[in-house]
Amino acid sequence: MIDWAHNMFSSGTPGWLRMFFMATTMIIAVPTGIKVFSWCATIWGGKINLNSAMLFSIGFVSLFLIGGLSGVMLASVPFDIHVHDTYFVVAHFHYVLFGGSVFALFSAVYHWFPKMTGRMMNETWGKVHFVMTYIGFNITFLPMHQLGLQGMNRRIALYDPQFQTLNMVCTIGSYILALSTFPFIINAVWSWLKGAKAPRNPWQALTLEWQTASPPIIENFEEEPVLWAGPYDYGIDTESIDGDEDVEDMLATVTAEGS
């Protein structure tokens, strides 16, 4: 709440107050940068499988980073006054909100769909959905940065002829972005009705929610679950483990590999 006035730098705000909110807005880049480095470190330290959920997660990080960088630019009073109420602000806003929210939501849907429905989503169509969404989004909103720098105002019905080419590019991108929703909808509906049955742990995860059935049974577990793996043993096939003897054998194998 200490950065709200950066939206009002051109509204007659006193100079001393502009300086204060410019500093507080730029400081936000510190925890935001820590978040981005944490996400990248999580990916770096994991066993990466480029399925649909992971692709959307990587897309989310990359687009949110672009939105954050343009946000630091808008925190500067001279620059913000120059691009205030232009398409540069529109581009920044969508990279943060669409790139930083919708891509994460799509990632969550692909990740949790098997656990919620008991069915697997089609990975081929999931990747088609990602490629169309990522390309369409960038074609739509990336040129808006340049339009804003050139002085094209937002919320106008008509614009000068020199903006025609980039606006045409943005329009083409918007159609691609709109069409990208159809592979997702068709994939989700078809997979829910006819998709392959999901195993209890299709992602070979370690947390408890992936150690029960998909979808979970009433009360989640018939008996107290056994945590058989270490916190960094990602990628081990848990579907082949059945019974106490298998758990003991797996624990012995993991211990031997660790030593």
N, C-alpha and C positions, 0 to 999 in steps of 0.2 A: 504493500500500500504506500510505500515511500517513493514510488516512481510514477504515480498517475499523471502528474503535471507535465510529463514529457509529451503528452498529446496536446498540450496547450501552449507550446512555446511561441506560437504566432498569434496568440490571442491578447497581447498586451501585457503579458506577465512581466513583472519587474526583473531587471537584469540580475540582481542578487538571488532572486528565487529561481531563475533559470539555471544559474550556476549550481545551486543546491540540487535541483532535481536532475540536472545532467550528470552530476557525480553519483547520485544514488542509483540512477538508471544504469550507468556503466558498471557499478559495483555488482549488479545482478549477474553480469557476465562471469563472475567468479564461481558462485555455486552452480551456474549452468554449465560452465566448462568442466567442473568436477563431475557433474552428471554424465556428460558426454565421454569423458575419459573413463569413468566407471563402466559405462556400457561397452566401450571398446575393449576394456580390460576383461570384462566378462566374456565377450566373444573370443578374445585372444586366448583365454585360459580354458576354453571349452573344447569339446569335440564337435566341430561344425558339420552339420548336415544341411545342405542348401535346399531344404524343402520350402514349400510356399510360406509357411509361418516365418522361417528364418529370413527369407528374401524380403518379406514385408518389414521385418524388424530392422534389417540393414537399411532398407529404403527409408524407414522412419528416422533413423539416426542421421543419415546423410541429409535429408531434407530439413530436419529440425536444426542441424548445424548451419545450413545456409540461412535459414530464417533467423537464427541467433546472431550470425555475423552482420546481417543487414539491420538487426535490431541495435547493435552497438553503433552502427553508422547513424541511425535515427536518434540515438541518445545525444549526439553532438548538436548543440544549438544551431550553429551556422548551417550545417548540412540539413537538419530537420526543417529549418525555415525555407530552404531552397526547394525541398521536395514535399512540403506539407500539402495535403489534399491532392496528391498526384498518384499516378499508378504505381509508383515505387512503394507507397504505403500499402496499396492493395496486394502487391507481390509479397511483401514482407509478412503481411497478415495471413495470407493463405499458406505460405511456407511453414509458418509456426502452427497455425490451427489445423489446416488440412494435412500437411505433411507430418506434423507432430501429433496428430490425434487419429485421423482416419486410417493412416497406414498402421498405426499401432493397434487399432481396433480390428482391422482385417487380419493382422498377425494373430491376435487373440482368438478370433473365430476359427481360423485354420488349426490352431494349436488345440483348442478345447472342444472342437466339434466331435471328435471321436468319443471323448468322455461324456459329453452331453447326450449324444444321440445313439451311441453304439455303432456308428457307421463311419467309414473313412471317406474323406473327400478325395476327389480325383486330383492327383498331383499335376498332371499335364495341364488340365484346365486351370488349376490354381496358378501355375507359372505363366500361362497365357494372360490370366487376369492381372498378375503383377506387372508383366512387361507393358501391357496396354495402359495400366494405371500410371506407372512410373513415367513412361514416355509421354503420355497425354498430359499429365500434370505439369511436367517441365516445359513442354511446348506451349502450354497455356500461360503459365505464370512467369517463367524466366524472362521472356521478352518485356514483360511489364516493368522490370527494373529500368531498362533502357528508355521505355516510354516515359516513365516518371522523371528520369534525368533530363529528358528533352523537354519536359514541361507540360505533358498531357495531364489535364485534370481528371479526377475521378468524378463519377455521378453526372456525366454529361451524355446527351443523346447524339450530338454531332461533334466531330473532331476535324482538325485541319488535315489537308491532303498528305502532308509529310508523315503522318502517323498511319497511313493506310496499310502499308506493307506489314508492319509488325502487328497491327490489329488483325489482319488476315491470318497471320501465323497463329496468333492466340485463339482465333475462332476455330481453326483446324484442330488445334490441340484440345479445345473444349469438346469437340465432337468425339475425338478419340477417347477422352476421359469419360464422356457420357456412355459411349458404347462399351467401355471396359466393365461396366456394372453387369452386363448381360451374361458374360461367362461366369461371374460369381453367383448370380441368382440361379442360373441353370444348374451349375455345379452343386450348389447347396441343396436345392430341391431334389434333384436326381439322386444325389448321394444319400440324403435322408430317407428316400423311399427305396432305392435300389442299390445303394453303395455296398462295398465289401464290408463284412462284419469286422468291427474294430476289436483287436485284442485289448487286454487290460492295460498294457503298457507299450503302445506303438512307438513311443519316442525314446524308450529305454531310459526313462527318468528315474530318479532316486526317491522322490518325495512320496508321501503316503497315498495321495489321491490317485496315483498311478499304480498302486499295488492292489486296488480293488477292481471289481468288474466294470465294464463300460457298456451301458451306463451303470452307475453304482447301485448296488442292491439296497434294500431298506436297512437302515442303521450302518451302512457302508461296509462293514466287515462281519463275517459270521463268527470269527474268533479274533483274539488279539493279534494284530499283524506283527511280523518279525522283520526288523531292519537288518538285512543281511549284508549290505554293501557299505563301503566307506563313503565319506562326503564327496570325494573326487573320482569315484569309480564310474564315471559316465561312459556310456556306450556298451556296457555289458548286457547281454541278452537275458533279460529277466523272464521271458516267456518260457524258457526251457527249464526253469527252476520249479520243482514241484515236490514238496515234502521236506522233512527235517534233514534227511540224509543228503539231498541235493544242496540244501543250504550249507550244511557242514562242509561238503566237498568244495563248494564255491568259496566259502570263507577261507579254507585252506589254500586254495589256488590264489586268491587275492593276496593273502598274507605272504605266500611264497614269492609272488611277483613283486610285492612291495619290498621284500628283503633282498 
